[in-house]
């Protein structure tokens, strides 16, 4: 599953989670388990493995 990066930031902010694009990039790049990645153009983010939506 992928989601637009801007939509994710907007949705999190709507629910009171203050996260900007730069912080999201840092989280993705520095996560030890590399759980998330950006698309080639950097506009979408996705879980790398084994995640499902219930």
The 8 nearest C-alpha neighbors of each residue, nearest first, counted from 0:
[[1, 45, 2, 46, 51, 52, 50, 44],
 [0, 2, 45, 44, 43, 3, 46, 38],
 [1, 3, 43, 44, 4, 45, 7, 0],
 [2, 4, 43, 6, 5, 42, 7, 44],
 [3, 5, 43, 7, 6, 42, 44, 2],
 [4, 6, 8, 7, 3, 9, 42, 20],
 [7, 5, 9, 3, 4, 8, 10, 2],
 [6, 8, 10, 4, 9, 5, 11, 3],
 [7, 9, 5, 11, 6, 10, 12, 18],
 [10, 8, 6, 12, 7, 11, 13, 5],
 [11, 9, 13, 7, 12, 8, 6, 14],
 [10, 12, 16, 14, 8, 13, 9, 7],
 [11, 13, 16, 15, 9, 17, 14, 10],
 [14, 12, 10, 11, 15, 9, 16, 8],
 [15, 13, 11, 12, 16, 10, 17, 9],
 [14, 16, 12, 13, 17, 11, 10, 18],
 [17, 15, 12, 11, 14, 18, 13, 10],
 [18, 16, 12, 15, 19, 11, 8, 14],
 [19, 17, 16, 8, 22, 12, 23, 20],
 [18, 20, 22, 21, 23, 8, 17, 12],
 [19, 21, 23, 22, 24, 18, 8, 5],
 [22, 20, 24, 23, 19, 25, 18, 26],
 [21, 23, 25, 24, 19, 20, 26, 18],
 [22, 24, 26, 20, 21, 25, 27, 19],
 [25, 23, 21, 27, 22, 26, 28, 20],
 [24, 26, 22, 28, 23, 27, 29, 21],
 [27, 25, 23, 29, 24, 28, 30, 22],
 [26, 28, 24, 25, 30, 29, 35, 23],
 [29, 27, 25, 26, 30, 24, 33, 36],
 [28, 30, 26, 27, 25, 31, 33, 24],
 [31, 29, 33, 32, 27, 26, 28, 34],
 [32, 30, 33, 29, 34, 28, 27, 26],
 [31, 33, 34, 30, 35, 29, 27, 47],
 [34, 32, 30, 31, 35, 27, 36, 47],
 [33, 35, 47, 32, 46, 30, 36, 48],
 [36, 34, 46, 47, 45, 33, 27, 44],
 [37, 35, 45, 44, 27, 47, 46, 38],
 [36, 38, 44, 41, 43, 45, 39, 42],
 [37, 39, 41, 43, 40, 44, 42, 36],
 [40, 38, 41, 37, 42, 43, 36, 44],
 [39, 41, 38, 42, 43, 37, 44, 4],
 [42, 40, 38, 37, 39, 43, 44, 4],
 [41, 43, 4, 40, 3, 38, 37, 44],
 [44, 42, 3, 4, 38, 2, 37, 41],
 [43, 45, 37, 1, 2, 36, 4, 38],
 [46, 44, 1, 35, 36, 0, 47, 37],
 [45, 47, 35, 34, 48, 50, 36, 0],
 [48, 46, 35, 34, 45, 36, 49, 33],
 [49, 47, 50, 46, 34, 35, 45, 51],
 [48, 50, 51, 47, 46, 34, 52, 0],
 [51, 49, 48, 46, 52, 47, 0, 34],
 [52, 50, 53, 49, 0, 46, 48, 47],
 [51, 53, 50, 0, 49, 46, 1, 45],
 [52, 51, 50, 0, 49, 46, 1, 48]]
